[in-house]
Amino acid sequence: MGVFEAIASHEQVVFGVDPASGLRTIIAIHSTALGPALGGTRFHPYDSEEAALDDVLRLSEGMTLKSAAAGLDLGGGKAVIIGDPRTMKSERLFRAYGRLVDSLGGRYITAEDVGTTTEDMVLIARETPFVTGLPLAHGGSGDPSPATARGVVAAQQAVAERLWGTRDLGGKTVAIQGVGKVGTNLAERLHALGAELIVADVDPAATRRAANRFGAKVVDLDEIYEVECDIFAPCALGGILDESTIPRLRAQAVCGSANNQLATDEDAERLEGRGILYAPDFVVNAGGVINIAVEMEGYSEARAAAMVDRIYENLRRVFTIADEERINPHEAAVRLARRRIDEIGTLRLRQRRDRA
């Protein structure tokens, strides 16, 4: 597949380099039909440039669906920086990246993601105003991870109500794949609600902390797929649910924060065929982008929390659509998002044409 064929569904894809700092970055704008394309900057040592391009294209499309399904006036975009964030971060690199973001004139607004932090956003903000997720001391909303985890809990409560007739997660066993920023915050919230936890992570120190703080059982990375649990919560990188892993699951539901959990759309059918309830990731993990959307309007922690908690009702709506239209929840969530884009996005396009 050629590059132009690969990016055909996107409005714009921008490549940037700064040899002095080692910056190699790709910014993908999937859609601005509902508003500026918002999405974080992922800093990751991809195996190849092709893998980085594939990831940014998938992630940016997911952001379009996420913002639309959450009812936000935002489009979808994402950026990746190719390299190891543990060794490559520098002021020059982030400021060079910030200039590239600025050159897009607000069509893309960035934030933190895997491999980047709120402090990195401060450096980017020295070159462009089109950055969110800044620390509280800089007038932002701080780390969005707690908001993302809060939304995942709200979604898991919707899952619990559908499967067991109650929102109560007390006594339920949740297997968390990845206890980084979001996964750890999720574990803390679930522990407070009385859930039993099983965790796995590439970082042994992270799983030790979860065991010490929350009494979590630690298993190997590959073993997490096969543990008996009520809810399997992917909270690391995406593409982990496929024809090889789905048959191994011993969970009644999948509901976690990772983006693009399904390797293909067909994997939603595989989960349904096994009787496993799938909570679509871009509905479940919208807490972070909701929190940032509130920041863009003038941050209120109480208002952000109330909006994030609505993920519970939003997921229930997805399940209702799935029932009424006899489709799986993933397809139902995609339809919900696309219907809003078609209904509201076309209005915005008409207004632009009228002004022209």
N, C-alpha and C positions, 0 to 999 in steps of 0.2 A: 504494500500500500504506500502511495506517495504521500509527501507531507501535506499537500493541499487537500487530498482526499481525507486524510486523517483529521484535519481541522475543519472540515466542511460544515459541521454543525455549530461552529463557534463564530462569534462576530469578529474577534481579533485575537491573534496570538503574537506576542512580542518577545524577541530574544535579546538579551543584554549581556555584555561582557565588560570587564575591567581587568586587563591583564596584571596591573600592578598589585591589586588585592586578591586576584584569583577568582573574582566574581564571574560566575556563569549562571544565568538565571533565565527562567521562562515565565512570563505572565500570560495567563489565558483568560480572556473575557468571553464567557459563554453567552450571556444575555444581559441586556440592559432594558428589556421590555417593561419591567416594573420599577426600575430605578437604577442607580449606579451599581456596578458589580462589586459586591463585598465578599472578601474571602481572605483567609490568612496566608502567611508566607511560610512554607515548609522548607526547612534546611536539612538536607538528607544526603548521605553518600550513595547515590544511585549507582547501580552496576553499569549503566550505560546512559547516554543521552536519550536514546529511544525510550528507555524505561522512565526517565524523568518526564518526557513529553507525554507519554501515555498516562502517567499519574496525574499531571496537572490538568489534562483534558478531562479525565474522569472526575477529579475533585471539583473542578469549576462547574461542570454540569450538575454535580450533586448540590453545589451551593445554590444554583438556580432553583432546583426543586425544593431545597430546604427553606429558603426565604419565601418562596411562593406558598408552600404548604403551611408555613407559620403565619401567613397573612401579612408579611412585611412588604413595604414599598422599596424593595431592594432587588437587584439582579444577582447574577452569580459569576464569580471570578475566583481565581486562585493563582498563587505563584509558588514556584519552587526555586531554591538555590541549591545547586549541585555541589556537594562537598561535605566534609566532616565538620559539624558545628563545634566540636570539642577543640579543634585545632585551627580552624580557618577564620573564626569571627574576628573582626577588627572594625574600628571606627570608619576607616576608608571604605571597606566593603559595604557596610550598611548605608553609608552616605551616597556611594555610587549607585546602589540599588534604589535609594530614595529618589534620586534624580530621574531614574527611569520611570518610577511610579508617577512622579510629578509630570513627566512629559505626556502622560495620558490625560491630563486635564480634568481629573475627577471621574473619568469613566470607570476606573478601578480604585477601590479603597482597600487598603491592606490592614492586617492585624496579625497577632501572633498565631503560631501553629506549632506542630511538632518541630523541635529543634530551634525555636526562637522564643524570646521572652518579652515581657513588657519593657525591660530596659533596652532591648534591641530596638523596640519601636520608638524609643526616645531618640536614638541616633537617626533613624529613618525620618522622624519628624523634623529634624534640623534641615531637611532638604525639601519636604513636602507637607502640606496640611492634610493630605489624603491618607491619613493613618489613624487607626483607632486602637483601643485596648491599651491605652497609655496608663502608667501608674497613677494612683490616686494623687500623689504629690504633683503630678503634671496635669491635673485636671481631668484625668480619665477615670475609667471604671475598674482599673486593675486587672489582675489575672481573671480571664473568663472561665477558667476550669471549674470553680465552684458552681457557677451558673449552669454549665453543661451538666455537671453531676446532679444538680438539683432537678434538672429536666429529665434525666434518665430515671431518677427515682419516681417522678410523676408518671412517666411512661410505664415503669414496672408496676406501679399501682393499678394502672389501667389494664395491664396484662393480668394481674392477680384477680381483679374483679371479673374479667371475662372468663378466666379458667376456673376460679375457685369461689366466685361470688362475694368476694370481700377485697377491699383495698389493702388489708393488713398484710405486711410482709414479714411479720414476726414469725419465727420458726421456719421460714422458707430458706432453702439453700440456694445461694447464688454463686456461680463460678465465674470469676472475673479474670479475663485474659488481658493482662497488662495493667500494672499498678503504677503508672506514671502519675502525672498531675491530676488528670480526670479520674483515673481508676482508683487512686488513693482517696480522693475526695468522695467518690461513690462508696468505697468500702467504709469510710467513716460514717456516712449517712445511714447505710444499711445496717451497720453494727448498732447504731443508736436506735434503730427500729426493731432490733431483735433478730435480724437475719443471721444465718450461719454462712460463713464465707470460705470459699476455696479460691486460691490465687495462683497465678503463674506469670512469670516475667523473665525477660532476658537478663535482667539485673538482679543477682541474688540478694543484694542489699535491699532492694525494694520489697522483695517478698519477705525478707526477715523483718522489716519494719511493719509490714501488714500483719505478720504473725504475732509480733510483740504487742502492737497497739490494739488489734482487733480480734486476736485469737484465731486468725485465719489458718486454715490448713494449706500447706504449700505443696504443689505438685510440679512435675516437670512440664516444660512448654508443650510437648507433644501429648502428654497425658491429660491435659485440661479438656480435650475434646471428649474424652471417654468417662469423665467422672459423672456419677449420678447426681443430678441436681434438678431444682425446679426451674431456674432461669440461667441460661448461659449468656454472659455479658461480655462481648468482644469490646475491648477498650484500647486496642493497640492499632496496628496498621490494617488496611483493608484487604479485600480479596481472599478472606480466609475460609469462606463457606463455599465449598465446591463439591464436585461429584465424589471426591475422595474423603472429605472431612464430614459431610452431612450424614453419611451412613453410620459414623462413629458416635454421633451425639446421643447422649442419654438424658437430655433435658426436655422439659415440656414446652419451653419457650426460649426464643432468642431475643434479647433486648439489651443493647449496649451502646456505647458512645462512638465506636470506630466508624469512620467514613467508608462507604463503598464496601460493605461487608460481603455482599454477594459477588462472586467471581463473574457470574453471568446472570441475566434475568431468569434463565431457566432454573437457577438454583432456588428461586422462590417457590417454584413448583415442586422441586425435590423436597423442600422442607414441608410443604403442605402435604405431599404424598406420604410423609412419615408421621403426620399428625403433630408436627411441631409448629406452634404459633410463632410467626415472625413479625416483630414490630419493626417497621421500616426505619432504617438508620437515620435517614435525613429528617424524619419526623421526631425521632427520639432524641437526637443530639443537637436540636436547634437552640438549646438554652444559651450557648455561647454567642451565637449571632443575634439572638433576641436581646441579650445583655448589651451587646455593642450597639445595636440599633437604638436602644434607649440612651446610650452615651452620646450618640450623634445628635439627639434631640435636647440634651441637657440631662445629665445622669441623676436618677433617683433610684436608690437601692430597693426601696419598697415597691416602686412601680415595676422595676425589672423583675423582681421576685414574683409579683402577681402575674406578670405576662408569661414567665417561664412555667409557672404552675399550670397554665392553660394547656400545656402539652398533654396533660391527662385527658382533657376533653377533646383535643385534636386527634389523639390516637383512637379514642372511642369513636370519633366520627369516621376515621379510616376503616375501622372494623365494621361499622354499619354499612359503609359503601361496599365493602367486600361482600357482606352478606346479601345486600340488596341486588348487587350486580353479578353475584356468583363468580367472583374473581378472588385471587389471593391478595393479602394485605399490601404487598409491594406494588402490585399493579393498581390497587385502589388508591394508594398514596400518590403514585405518579399521575393518575387521572385527576385527583384533587388539585395537585399543583398546576398541571397543564391547563385545566379549566380556568383557574384564576388568571394564568398568564394570558390565555385567549380572551377572557372577558375584560380584564383591566388593562393588560398590555396593549391591546389594540386601541383602547381609548387614548392612551398616552401617545401612541404613534399618530393618531388622528389629530391630536392637539399640536404635535410638532409640525405636521403638514399644514395645518391651518395657520400657524405662526409664520411658516415659510412663505 
